[in-house]
């Protein structure tokens, strides 16, 4: 093995070991994550008001901090946007992440340096594949960057202007230097095209990706699953080729929608060739887990975030029945159990993210969609029509 390969192996092990150790002992990892997070909260006004410095156990944490939705946090976030940085943040923000608005009104979430580096965990899916397969040549190619713009506009925070954009683009812009594969086109090139969301805007980004990468060795495709499919169809319509005709990518690491390994799998392999598919479970608020192997579910980043879940039927049904939510740690869920995910990030303590999670045998989970009464029915139908039937 060359020194170059040894260096890459060391980099992989450094990134993967904390994740693997946390998965082996999630209880200990979650206690450590709680201690680290509340220490940060104690440096904010909201955290100090809730008594973060007195929190020693998960029971203390639950008594001190209520579960909060985005609607609950929105007044605090608006005050941070107006310049009260230390209300929720113990660091100055490097940017503001915006949602794509697919689940309702567009949301703004501040991203701190600590938060941003935690998002580098998205690379664990690809790196775990390389470490387990020995396919180090993947690093000799490029990552086809189909992410959203990192800069759409600016937010005025007191006397300074801070950029806002999409979390995936901000991640690539700031963190790609820490990963062993180059992204093309660069995030700066994507940002230069502007932050529009029209069909024409996306076709301009797709054309940039084609012109930049058509003669390069694309070994990885990362981003949002529906965007990857739209890009492939654009190539065929405008240039008469599919990605599989131009490149031989080894792996696609995609997120943003349920069913990447079931409903989307046939289309992805038809368009990109016989690629390895790895799902990333991330949202605007953070990167919370990634697929570890061929089993079609993701494994949480227990070493980075704190995960709780309101177990039982969707929130709307519980509210209609007047039932109380039972809260437990994510790693305490039984196989087949379902619930609404509550995450604690460096920015947001006990944030009810609005996603329904299904547990398989440890340490595997799936997000099946938004926390709505019809989501379990739709999930069951998709499992039936794809002949997956709850299999990993």
Secondary structure, DSSP 8 states (H G I E B T S, - for coil): --HHHHHHHHHHHHHHHHHHHHHHTHHHHHHHHHHHHHHHHTTSHHHHHHTGGG--SHHHHHHHS--B-HHHHHHHHHHHHTT-GGGT-SS-EEEEEE--STTSS--EEEEEHHHHHHGGGGGHHHHHHHHHH--GGGGGSEEEE----S-SEEEEETTEEEEEEEHHHHHHHHHGGGSSSEEES-HHHHHHT-S--SHHHHHHHHHHHHHHHTTS-EEEEEEEHHHHHHHHHHHHHHHS--HHHH----EEEEESSTTTTTTTHHHHHHHH-S-EEEEEEEETTEEEEEE-SSSSSEEE-TTTSEEEEEESS-HHHHHHHT---EEEEGGG--TT-EEEEEEE-SS-TTEEEEEEEEE-STTEEEEEEES-TTHHHHHHHHHHHTT-TT--
